[in-house]
């Protein structure tokens, strides 16, 4: 993993956080890596969940983004976000709200008028919501004893899928710190499976449509960052599992 885990994450206030992947598995603080992954997935989930408000805008403007991660999509995403945020002011929340609606909601009902943030739309033959993908994600949530809280959208919404990765990553960090290594490996395997079977199965289509419909550098950047980060993160999870000790329940 030495050449892979560079500065892919973000940090509030201080210097850029190291993220995504990093030193060899035996040399990196895996619990700290999981914390960073959780922060990044949490940030991404929030930006898809609803429009950016003033508090979130100011929080983003206070973050330090990596300048070079070695992943072209991640780098482009961060650069676009940075370029937008450095020129943003309080009234930019209105511009972002308009672009959020344009990008994710649109004005049509034919399944082709926006980057609809539901896996079912991109994986069902008739591009409809609440299809098989939603049932599969709901099953995964239940298998992992996760509730959707006050979430009112379909479980296959991109924000909830990203939040699933965040919550499982936090469980992994806790297991590592408490010495429950077999449990940590199981959580990592769950995340990789979810990334492969869900996120990476439809994010290329979603983020492609985001770049088609979004007008601000902010949502253009979010599309690239999301796609690059999840691709890179899946590779990191695979490397971690390749180095996992025997007897982990494979």
C-alpha positions in Angstrom: 0.0 0.0 0.0 3.0 2.3 0.3 2.5 4.2 -2.9 -1.3 4.3 -2.7 -2.3 5.8 0.7 -1.6 9.5 0.0 -3.6 12.6 1.0 -7.0 11.7 -0.1 -9.0 12.9 2.9 -9.9 16.3 4.2 -9.4 17.9 7.6 -11.0 20.8 9.4 -8.8 23.7 10.1 -5.3 22.1 10.2 -3.2 20.6 7.6 -4.4 18.2 5.0 -5.2 14.8 6.4 -3.8 11.6 5.0 -6.5 9.4 3.7 -7.7 6.7 1.4 -4.5 4.7 1.4 -1.0 5.2 2.8 1.9 3.3 4.2 2.2 -0.4 4.2 -0.4 -2.1 6.3 2.1 -2.9 9.0 3.3 0.7 9.2 0.1 2.6 9.1 -2.3 3.4 12.1 -5.3 1.5 10.7 -7.7 2.9 13.2 -6.6 6.5 12.3 -7.0 5.5 8.6 -10.5 4.4 9.3 -11.3 7.6 11.2 -10.2 9.6 8.1 -12.2 7.4 5.8 -15.2 7.9 8.0 -14.8 11.7 7.9 -14.5 11.7 4.1 -17.5 9.5 3.6 -19.5 11.6 6.1 -18.7 14.7 4.2 -19.7 13.2 0.9 -22.9 11.8 2.3 -23.9 15.3 3.7 -23.3 17.0 0.4 -25.7 14.6 -1.4 -28.3 14.5 1.4 -29.5 18.0 0.9 -28.6 21.5 -0.2 -25.6 23.3 1.2 -26.6 25.7 4.0 -24.5 28.6 5.3 -23.0 26.6 8.2 -21.9 23.8 5.8 -20.5 26.3 3.3 -18.4 28.0 6.0 -17.2 24.6 7.3 -16.1 23.6 3.8 -14.3 26.9 3.4 -12.4 26.1 6.6 -11.2 22.7 5.3 -7.8 22.0 3.9 -8.0 19.9 0.7 -5.0 17.8 -0.6 -3.3 19.3 -3.6 -2.1 16.0 -5.1 -3.2 12.5 -4.3 -2.0 10.6 -7.3 -5.6 9.9 -8.4 -6.6 12.2 -11.3 -10.3 12.2 -10.5 -9.8 12.9 -6.9 -7.4 15.7 -7.7 -9.7 17.3 -10.2 -12.6 17.0 -7.8 -10.7 18.8 -5.0 -9.4 21.5 -7.3 -12.9 22.3 -8.6 -14.3 22.4 -5.1 -11.5 24.6 -3.9 -11.8 27.0 -6.9 -15.5 27.4 -6.2 -15.2 27.7 -2.4 -12.5 30.3 -2.5 -14.8 32.7 -4.4 -18.0 31.8 -2.6 -19.8 34.1 -0.2 -23.0 33.9 1.9 -25.3 34.3 -1.1 -23.6 31.4 -2.8 -25.9 29.1 -0.9 -28.7 30.3 -3.1 -26.7 29.4 -6.3 -25.9 26.0 -4.8 -29.5 25.3 -3.9 -30.6 26.1 -7.4 -27.9 23.9 -8.8 -28.8 21.1 -6.4 -32.3 21.1 -7.7 -31.2 21.3 -11.3 -28.7 18.5 -10.8 -30.6 16.0 -8.7 -34.3 16.7 -9.0 -34.7 18.3 -12.5 -38.1 19.1 -14.0 -39.1 15.9 -15.7 -40.4 12.5 -14.6 -39.0 10.3 -17.3 -35.9 9.3 -15.5 -33.6 11.2 -17.8 -34.0 14.8 -16.7 -31.5 14.9 -13.9 -28.8 12.9 -12.1 -31.4 11.1 -9.9 -29.5 10.0 -6.7 -31.1 6.5 -6.5 -29.4 3.3 -7.4 -32.7 1.8 -8.6 -33.0 4.5 -11.3 -29.8 3.4 -12.9 -30.1 -0.3 -12.4 -33.7 -1.0 -13.2 -34.9 -1.5 -16.8 -37.5 1.3 -16.7 -35.4 3.7 -14.6 -37.8 3.6 -11.6 -37.3 4.2 -7.9 -37.9 1.7 -5.2 -36.8 -1.3 -7.3 -34.5 -4.3 -6.5 -31.5 -2.2 -5.6 -33.4 -0.5 -2.8 -34.5 -3.9 -1.4 -30.9 -5.2 -1.5 -29.6 -2.1 0.4 -32.3 -2.4 3.0 -31.4 -6.1 3.5 -27.7 -5.1 4.0 -28.7 -2.5 6.6 -30.7 -5.0 8.5 -28.0 -7.7 8.3 -25.6 -5.2 9.9 -28.2 -4.0 12.5 -28.3 -0.5 11.1 -31.4 1.6 11.1 -32.0 4.5 8.7 -33.1 6.9 11.5 -35.2 9.8 10.3 -34.2 9.2 6.7 -37.4 9.4 4.5 -35.9 8.7 1.1 -35.3 5.3 -0.4 -32.5 3.3 1.1 -30.6 3.2 -2.2 -30.1 7.0 -2.2 -26.5 7.8 -2.7 -26.3 9.7 0.6 -27.4 6.7 2.6 -25.1 4.3 0.7 -22.2 6.6 1.5 -23.3 6.9 5.1 -23.4 3.1 5.3 -19.7 3.1 4.4 -19.1 5.8 7.0 -20.9 3.9 9.8 -19.2 0.6 9.0 -15.8 2.3 8.9 -16.4 3.7 12.4 -17.3 0.2 13.6 -14.0 -1.0 12.1 -12.0 1.7 13.9 -13.6 0.8 17.2 -13.0 -2.9 16.7 -9.3 -2.2 15.9 -8.8 -0.1 19.0 -10.4 -2.7 21.2 -8.3 -5.5 19.7 -11.1 -7.3 17.9 -9.2 -7.9 14.7 -11.4 -10.6 13.3 -14.4 -8.4 13.6 -12.5 -5.5 12.0 -11.7 -7.8 9.0 -15.4 -8.7 8.7 -16.4 -5.1 8.6 -13.8 -4.3 6.0 -15.0 -7.2 3.9 -18.6 -5.9 4.2 -17.5 -2.5 3.0 -15.6 -3.8 0.0 -18.5 -6.0 -1.0 -20.9 -3.1 -0.7 -18.6 -0.8 -2.7 -18.3 -3.4 -5.5 -21.9 -4.5 -5.6 -23.6 -1.2 -5.1 -21.6 2.1 -5.2 -19.3 1.1 -8.1 -22.1 -0.5 -9.9 -23.9 2.8 -10.5 -21.7 5.8 -9.5 -20.1 6.0 -12.9 -23.6 6.6 -14.4 -24.7 9.0 -11.6 -21.5 11.1 -11.6 -21.6 11.2 -15.4 -25.1 12.7 -15.3 -24.0 15.1 -12.6 -21.4 16.5 -14.9 -24.0 16.8 -17.6 -26.6 18.6 -15.5 -24.6 20.6 -12.9 -23.7 24.2 -13.7 -21.5 25.0 -10.8 -17.9 23.9 -10.3 -19.0 22.7 -6.8 -21.2 19.9 -8.1 -18.9 19.2 -11.0 -16.2 18.7 -8.5 -18.3 16.6 -6.2 -19.0 14.2 -9.0 -15.3 13.7 -9.8 -14.3 13.5 -6.1 -16.9 10.9 -5.3 -16.1 8.7 -8.3 -12.3 8.9 -7.7 -12.5 8.4 -4.0 -14.8 5.4 -4.0 -12.6 3.7 -6.8 -9.5 4.4 -4.8 -11.0 3.3 -1.5 -12.2 0.0 -2.9 -8.6 -0.7 -4.0 -7.4 0.2 -0.4 -9.9 -2.2 1.1 -8.8 -4.9 -1.2 -5.1 -4.4 -0.2 -6.1 -4.5 3.4 -7.9 -7.8 2.9 -5.1 -9.3 0.9 -2.8 -8.6 3.9 -5.3 -9.9 6.5 -4.2 -12.9 8.6 -5.6 -16.4 8.0 -8.5 -17.4 10.1 -10.5 -14.2 9.6 -13.6 -15.9 8.5 -12.9 -15.7 4.7 
